[in-house]
Structure formats: C-alpha cells, structure tokens
Amino acid sequence: MVKSRCLAVEAEDSSSYEHSSGLAALRFSALRRCASAVYFGIALISSAIAGNPTLAGHPKRQTIFLIIGLVILFLAASFDYHIWTTLSKPFYVVVALLLLVVSSWAQHILERRGGLRLVW
C-alpha cells in the first residue's frame, strides 16, 4: 500500500514537471516571437526614416521605450495577482477620475482654440 502511494506521488511529480517544462517552452517561444516582432518593427522604423536627419533618433528612442516597457512589464508581473484584484476597484475609480480631468481639460483647450465641434 505504501509503495503504490509513493509511485503515485512520483508519477504526479513527473507529470507536473513535464507540464511546467512544456509551459516554460511555450512562454519562451512566445517571448522569442515577441522579440522578433519588436526587432522587425524597429528595423521598419529605421528603413522608413533612412536619410532623414531630423528623424534619425527615432529607432534609438523606440528601443529605449521598449526597455522601459519591459522593465514595467516585469515589475508588474512580479507582484502577486491577488494584489491586483484587491486594488482593481480603487484603480477603476482613479482612472475614471483621471479621464474626467483629461476630458474637461481637453474641452477647455479646444474651446479656447475654437476647435470643439461636439455638443455635450
């Protein structure tokens, strides 16, 4: 009886290991695809602005923004997701208030410049 339970635990451990390694391979594959898409995008930006001295720094800026975005991504992914579910309602309220502030500010700017065409 004890021997069969040990075998069941070993089988369970090995199957979870195989599953996790498959998941890690899938994540690495997705990361590779994303990296190649980013590389392709930066190459497209470089080729589109070739010869234009005023836009020469854009591929470098794009790369810097990519690095900043990856740092933010990994920082956000390092938090436990239960924290995000707990903070979802306060985040929702804050974002809604920020949208109202930006909307009223934009409306004020557009009215001053004579560009507001919407009727509220």
DAPESUL-V173716 format. One record per residue. PHI is phi in degrees with one decimal (NA if undefined). PSI is psi as a letter, one per 40 degrees, with the letter a starting at -180 (NA if undefined). NEAR is the number of other C-alpha atoms within 10 Angstrom. Layout:
phi->PHI psi->PSI near->NEAR
phi->PHI psi->PSI near->NEAR
This chain:
phi->NA psi->d near->5
phi->-67.7 psi->d near->7
phi->-63.3 psi->d near->8
phi->-67.5 psi->d near->9
phi->-67.4 psi->d near->10
phi->-65.7 psi->d near->11
phi->-65.0 psi->d near->11
phi->-65.4 psi->d near->12
phi->-66.8 psi->d near->12
phi->-62.8 psi->d near->12
phi->-64.4 psi->d near->12
phi->-65.8 psi->d near->12
phi->-64.0 psi->d near->12
phi->-70.3 psi->d near->12
phi->-69.6 psi->d near->12
phi->-68.5 psi->d near->12
phi->-66.8 psi->d near->12
phi->-63.9 psi->d near->12
phi->-65.5 psi->d near->12
phi->-68.7 psi->d near->12
phi->-69.1 psi->d near->12
phi->-65.9 psi->d near->12
phi->-67.8 psi->d near->12
phi->-64.4 psi->d near->12
phi->-65.2 psi->d near->12
phi->-65.3 psi->d near->12
phi->-64.8 psi->d near->12
phi->-64.7 psi->d near->12
phi->-63.9 psi->d near->12
phi->-66.2 psi->d near->12
phi->-65.6 psi->d near->12
phi->-63.2 psi->d near->12
phi->-63.6 psi->d near->12
phi->-65.0 psi->d near->12
phi->-64.4 psi->d near->12
phi->-69.1 psi->d near->12
phi->-65.7 psi->d near->12
phi->-65.8 psi->d near->15
phi->-60.7 psi->d near->13
phi->-63.3 psi->d near->12
phi->-64.3 psi->d near->14
phi->-67.1 psi->d near->19
phi->-64.6 psi->d near->12
phi->-64.1 psi->d near->13
phi->-63.0 psi->d near->16
phi->-61.4 psi->d near->17
phi->-73.3 psi->d near->11
phi->-71.7 psi->d near->11
phi->-109.6 psi->e near->15
phi->-60.1 psi->h near->11
phi->88.0 psi->e near->10
phi->-100.2 psi->h near->9
phi->-68.2 psi->d near->8
phi->-75.0 psi->d near->8
phi->-105.4 psi->e near->13
phi->-64.5 psi->d near->14
phi->-87.1 psi->e near->12
phi->-64.4 psi->d near->14
phi->-61.8 psi->d near->18
phi->-66.3 psi->d near->12
phi->-61.6 psi->d near->12
phi->-62.5 psi->d near->15
phi->-66.5 psi->d near->14
phi->-64.3 psi->d near->12
phi->-64.3 psi->d near->12
phi->-62.4 psi->d near->14
phi->-64.7 psi->d near->12
phi->-62.0 psi->d near->11
phi->-63.9 psi->d near->12
phi->-66.7 psi->d near->12
phi->-62.5 psi->d near->12
phi->-63.4 psi->d near->12
phi->-59.8 psi->d near->11
phi->-69.6 psi->d near->10
phi->-66.1 psi->d near->10
phi->-67.2 psi->d near->12
phi->-73.3 psi->d near->10
phi->-77.0 psi->e near->9
phi->-76.6 psi->i near->10
phi->-69.5 psi->h near->9
phi->-68.3 psi->e near->11
phi->-65.4 psi->d near->9
phi->-64.2 psi->d near->9
phi->-66.1 psi->d near->12
phi->-68.7 psi->d near->10
phi->-68.6 psi->d near->10
phi->-91.5 psi->e near->11
phi->-64.9 psi->d near->12
phi->-68.1 psi->d near->11
phi->-62.6 psi->d near->10
phi->-61.5 psi->d near->13
phi->-61.4 psi->d near->11
phi->-65.3 psi->d near->11
phi->-62.8 psi->d near->12
phi->-66.0 psi->d near->12
phi->-63.1 psi->d near->12
phi->-65.9 psi->d near->12
phi->-63.7 psi->d near->12
phi->-64.4 psi->d near->12
phi->-64.9 psi->d near->12
phi->-63.9 psi->d near->12
phi->-65.5 psi->d near->12
phi->-63.9 psi->d near->12
phi->-69.8 psi->d near->12
phi->-65.4 psi->d near->12
phi->-66.0 psi->d near->13
phi->-62.9 psi->d near->15
phi->-63.4 psi->d near->13
phi->-65.2 psi->d near->13
phi->-68.1 psi->d near->13
phi->-65.3 psi->d near->12
phi->-67.0 psi->d near->10
phi->-89.3 psi->e near->9
phi->79.7 psi->f near->9
phi->-108.1 psi->e near->10
phi->-84.0 psi->h near->13
phi->-113.4 psi->e near->8
phi->-88.1 psi->i near->6
phi->-105.7 psi->h near->4
phi->-93.9 psi->NA near->3
